[in-house]
Amino acid sequence: MDVYRAIYTSRPFGYDVSILSGILMHARLANARDGITGALICRADIYMQWLEGPEEKVRATLDRIREDDRHLEVTLHVEERGAERVFPDWAMLHDPAATWIWTQSEIDGGALKRATPEEITGFFTALRETAGEPEAG
């Protein structure tokens, strides 16, 4: 099976629990409908999302995110094909702590601009290893 992967970052606009809950609910419903799986790492200063699935569906999702006013400075860091999904059972895995990625001061200092695709991918493979069981539904 050939799967298309994309990892982007954005800066949240108006980050709070209700906005995040709305994003997660919408993402899980839309991703289940479109055959997309993935993971979201988020804090008040960064969203980092891994999307995988049919290329046209992932690209359409990225286009919707770019137009969503809850996301600022959307940047695509990784775009590749893979033999299989990394998050096959997750409509959208959510890491609410994200304490093991860059600090806010590192992000403010340009960590995103210096980040390699391997470094960004590594955050998600570490998350996958500690994720546990997928959410129900």
C-alpha positions as a Markdown table, in Angstrom:
| # | Residue | x | y | z |
|---|---|---|---|---|
| 1 | Met | 0.0 | 0.0 | 0.0 |
| 2 | Asp | 1.3 | 3.4 | -1.0 |
| 3 | Val | 0.5 | 6.1 | 1.5 |
| 4 | Tyr | 1.1 | 9.9 | 1.3 |
| 5 | Arg | 2.4 | 11.7 | 4.4 |
| 6 | Ala | 2.6 | 15.3 | 5.2 |
| 7 | Ile | 3.8 | 17.1 | 8.4 |
| 8 | Tyr | 3.1 | 20.7 | 8.9 |
| 9 | Thr | 3.4 | 23.2 | 11.7 |
| 10 | Ser | 1.3 | 26.3 | 12.4 |
| 11 | Arg | 0.9 | 28.9 | 15.1 |
| 12 | Pro | -2.4 | 28.8 | 16.9 |
| 13 | Phe | -4.7 | 31.8 | 16.9 |
| 14 | Gly | -6.9 | 32.1 | 19.9 |
| 15 | Tyr | -5.7 | 28.8 | 21.6 |
| 16 | Asp | -7.9 | 27.5 | 24.4 |
| 17 | Val | -9.5 | 24.2 | 25.4 |
| 18 | Ser | -12.8 | 24.8 | 23.5 |
| 19 | Ile | -11.0 | 25.7 | 20.3 |
| 20 | Leu | -8.7 | 22.7 | 20.6 |
| 21 | Ser | -11.7 | 20.4 | 21.3 |
| 22 | Gly | -13.4 | 21.7 | 18.2 |
| 23 | Ile | -10.3 | 21.2 | 16.0 |
| 24 | Leu | -9.9 | 17.6 | 17.3 |
| 25 | Met | -13.6 | 16.7 | 16.9 |
| 26 | His | -13.7 | 18.1 | 13.4 |
| 27 | Ala | -10.3 | 16.5 | 12.5 |
| 28 | Arg | -11.4 | 13.0 | 13.7 |
| 29 | Leu | -14.7 | 13.1 | 11.9 |
| 30 | Ala | -13.2 | 14.5 | 8.6 |
| 31 | Asn | -10.2 | 12.2 | 8.8 |
| 32 | Ala | -12.4 | 9.1 | 9.4 |
| 33 | Arg | -14.5 | 10.1 | 6.4 |
| 34 | Asp | -11.5 | 10.7 | 4.2 |
| 35 | Gly | -9.4 | 7.7 | 5.2 |
| 36 | Ile | -6.7 | 9.9 | 6.8 |
| 37 | Thr | -4.9 | 8.9 | 10.0 |
| 38 | Gly | -2.3 | 10.9 | 12.0 |
| 39 | Ala | -1.3 | 12.7 | 15.1 |
| 40 | Leu | -1.4 | 16.3 | 16.5 |
| 41 | Ile | 1.1 | 17.7 | 18.9 |
| 42 | Cys | -0.1 | 21.0 | 20.3 |
| 43 | Arg | 0.5 | 23.7 | 22.8 |
| 44 | Ala | -0.5 | 27.4 | 23.0 |
| 45 | Asp | 2.5 | 28.3 | 20.8 |
| 46 | Ile | 2.5 | 25.5 | 18.2 |
| 47 | Tyr | 0.4 | 23.0 | 16.3 |
| 48 | Met | 2.4 | 20.2 | 14.6 |
| 49 | Gln | 0.4 | 17.6 | 12.7 |
| 50 | Trp | 1.2 | 14.4 | 10.9 |
| 51 | Leu | -1.4 | 13.4 | 8.2 |
| 52 | Glu | -1.3 | 10.2 | 6.2 |
| 53 | Gly | -3.6 | 8.7 | 3.7 |
| 54 | Pro | -4.7 | 9.1 | 0.0 |
| 55 | Glu | -2.7 | 12.0 | -1.5 |
| 56 | Glu | -5.7 | 13.9 | -2.8 |
| 57 | Lys | -7.4 | 13.7 | 0.6 |
| 58 | Val | -4.3 | 14.8 | 2.5 |
| 59 | Arg | -3.7 | 17.7 | 0.1 |
| 60 | Ala | -7.4 | 18.8 | 0.4 |
| 61 | Thr | -7.0 | 18.7 | 4.2 |
| 62 | Leu | -3.9 | 20.8 | 4.1 |
| 63 | Asp | -5.7 | 23.3 | 1.9 |
| 64 | Arg | -8.6 | 23.5 | 4.5 |
| 65 | Ile | -6.0 | 24.1 | 7.3 |
| 66 | Arg | -4.3 | 26.9 | 5.3 |
| 67 | Glu | -7.7 | 28.6 | 5.0 |
| 68 | Asp | -8.7 | 28.0 | 8.7 |
| 69 | Asp | -8.2 | 31.3 | 10.7 |
| 70 | Arg | -7.3 | 29.2 | 13.8 |
| 71 | His | -4.0 | 28.4 | 12.1 |
| 72 | Leu | -1.3 | 31.1 | 11.3 |
| 73 | Glu | 2.0 | 30.6 | 9.5 |
| 74 | Val | 1.2 | 27.1 | 8.1 |
| 75 | Thr | 4.5 | 25.5 | 7.0 |
| 76 | Leu | 4.8 | 22.1 | 5.3 |
| 77 | His | 8.0 | 20.4 | 6.6 |
| 78 | Val | 7.7 | 16.8 | 5.4 |
| 79 | Glu | 6.0 | 15.5 | 2.3 |
| 80 | Glu | 6.7 | 11.9 | 1.3 |
| 81 | Arg | 5.3 | 8.5 | 0.3 |
| 82 | Gly | 5.5 | 5.5 | 2.5 |
| 83 | Ala | 4.8 | 1.8 | 2.2 |
| 84 | Glu | 2.5 | 1.8 | 5.3 |
| 85 | Arg | 0.8 | 4.0 | 7.8 |
| 86 | Val | 2.6 | 5.0 | 11.0 |
| 87 | Phe | -0.7 | 5.8 | 12.8 |
| 88 | Pro | -3.0 | 3.3 | 11.2 |
| 89 | Asp | -5.5 | 3.1 | 14.1 |
| 90 | Trp | -5.7 | 6.8 | 14.9 |
| 91 | Ala | -8.2 | 9.2 | 13.2 |
| 92 | Met | -6.2 | 11.8 | 15.1 |
| 93 | Leu | -3.8 | 11.0 | 18.0 |
| 94 | His | -3.5 | 14.0 | 20.3 |
| 95 | Asp | -0.6 | 14.8 | 22.5 |
| 96 | Pro | -1.7 | 17.5 | 24.9 |
| 97 | Ala | 1.6 | 17.9 | 26.8 |
| 98 | Ala | 4.1 | 18.0 | 24.0 |
| 99 | Thr | 6.8 | 18.7 | 26.6 |
| 100 | Trp | 9.5 | 16.8 | 24.7 |
| 101 | Ile | 9.5 | 19.1 | 21.6 |
| 102 | Trp | 11.2 | 22.5 | 21.5 |
| 103 | Thr | 10.5 | 25.0 | 24.2 |
| 104 | Gln | 8.6 | 28.2 | 23.4 |
| 105 | Ser | 11.9 | 30.2 | 23.6 |
| 106 | Glu | 13.5 | 27.7 | 21.1 |
| 107 | Ile | 10.6 | 28.2 | 18.7 |
| 108 | Asp | 10.8 | 32.0 | 19.2 |
| 109 | Gly | 14.5 | 31.7 | 18.4 |
| 110 | Gly | 13.9 | 30.0 | 15.1 |
| 111 | Ala | 13.9 | 26.2 | 15.8 |
| 112 | Leu | 11.2 | 25.6 | 13.2 |
| 113 | Lys | 13.3 | 27.3 | 10.5 |
| 114 | Arg | 16.3 | 25.2 | 11.4 |
| 115 | Ala | 14.5 | 21.9 | 11.9 |
| 116 | Thr | 15.2 | 19.0 | 9.6 |
| 117 | Pro | 12.5 | 16.7 | 8.3 |
| 118 | Glu | 14.2 | 13.9 | 10.3 |
| 119 | Glu | 13.9 | 15.9 | 13.5 |
| 120 | Ile | 10.3 | 16.6 | 13.0 |
| 121 | Thr | 9.5 | 13.1 | 12.0 |
| 122 | Gly | 11.3 | 11.9 | 15.1 |
| 123 | Phe | 8.9 | 13.7 | 17.4 |
| 124 | Phe | 6.1 | 11.7 | 15.9 |
| 125 | Thr | 7.8 | 8.4 | 16.0 |
| 126 | Ala | 8.6 | 9.0 | 19.7 |
| 127 | Leu | 4.9 | 9.9 | 20.2 |
| 128 | Arg | 3.8 | 6.7 | 18.5 |
| 129 | Glu | 6.0 | 4.6 | 20.7 |
| 130 | Thr | 4.4 | 6.0 | 23.9 |
| 131 | Ala | 0.8 | 6.4 | 22.6 |
| 132 | Gly | -1.0 | 3.4 | 24.0 |
| 133 | Glu | -4.3 | 2.3 | 22.5 |
| 134 | Pro | -6.3 | 4.4 | 20.0 |
| 135 | Glu | -9.3 | 6.3 | 21.0 |
| 136 | Ala | -12.7 | 4.6 | 20.6 |
| 137 | Gly | -15.0 | 5.7 | 17.8 |
